[in-house]
Every structure is written in structure tokens, then in C-alpha cells.
Amino acid sequence: MPGAAETAHSHPTEAVYIRIALILAVITLVEVVIYYLESFNDILVPSLIFLSALKFIIVVGYFMHLKFDDRRLTWVFGFGFVLSLGTYVAIVVMHHFHQVVTFFSNMIS
């Protein structure tokens, strides 16, 4: 395949994967700890969403090798993630300000 040698990259070493696994383990530990701390009750869900998003970015970036691929693929995955997160936040906000149970009970009566 012409040009394959030009786009080849060196594969990460085992040390890189171990470092990434340790980072993911520390983030998971932080998630578990803040779940049990009562002082985080007000910001628990946003904190967990942020930490999960951070883990998603790390996993997609390294284990799916997007770090070494065309930048457009990173934008495609990033756009999909932002779109899904935006949809989730919109649904939570809609349910907070307009209860679905109230809406359907008014339709029936």
C-alpha cells in the first residue's frame, strides 16, 4: 500500500498502557470516594459525569488509537460525545422543570 509507511507510527509500549490503567484506576477510586462523601451530595452527579467523560476521553484516545489517527476522527467521536451529553442534560432539565407524570395525568383526566 503506497503511503502506508508514511502514516505508520510506533506502537505504545507496555509501560504506557500500565500508566493509563493506573490513571483510570485512580479516577475510578476518586469516583467511589466522592460517592460516599456526604459533602459532595450537591455536586455528585456533575462530578461523576465529568470524571466519566475524562475516562471516556482517555480510553478513546489511547486504546482506540485516535491519538495516532487523523484528527477528523477525534472530532467525530468528540462531537458524538458532546451531542449525547447535551441530549442527556436536556432531558434531565426537561424532567426537572416539567414533570412527565403531571403531564400525562392532566391528559387522562
C-alpha positions, -999 to 999 in steps of 0.1 A, spaced: 0 0 0 17 32 -10 19 57 17 14 32 45 50 36 57 45 74 58 15 72 81 29 44 103 35 52 140 53 35 168 30 14 190 29 25 226 49 4 250 35 -17 278 46 10 303 23 35 286 -7 11 289 2 4 325 4 41 332 -30 46 315 -45 18 336 -32 34 368 -47 67 358 -81 51 351 -79 32 384 -72 65 403 -101 82 386 -123 53 395 -111 54 431 -120 92 432 -155 84 418 -160 58 445 -147 81 473 -169 111 463 -199 88 461 -196 81 498 -187 116 509 -218 135 520 -202 168 513 -204 160 476 -241 154 475 -249 187 459 -224 182 430 -223 144 430 -239 138 396 -220 165 377 -187 153 393 -194 117 383 -203 128 347 -171 149 344 -149 120 357 -167 95 334 -161 119 305 -125 121 314 -122 84 314 -140 82 281 -115 106 265 -86 86 278 -99 53 267 -109 65 232 -77 84 228 -53 56 237 -70 23 234 -88 31 201 -55 47 189 -72 80 180 -42 98 193 -23 85 162 -51 87 136 -64 115 116 -76 144 138 -110 143 120 -118 110 137 -111 126 171 -136 153 162 -162 128 151 -160 109 184 -159 142 203 -189 155 185 -209 123 192 -199 125 229 -209 162 232 -242 155 214 -251 126 236 -241 146 268 -261 175 256 -291 153 249 -288 138 284 -286 172 301 -316 185 281 -337 155 291 -327 160 328 -336 197 326 -370 190 309 -379 164 336 -369 188 363 -390 217 351 -419 197 337 -428 165 354 -438 138 329 -462 123 354 -481 156 358 -482 160 320 -497 126 314 -521 127 344 -535 160 331 -541 144 297 -560 115 312 -583 135 335 
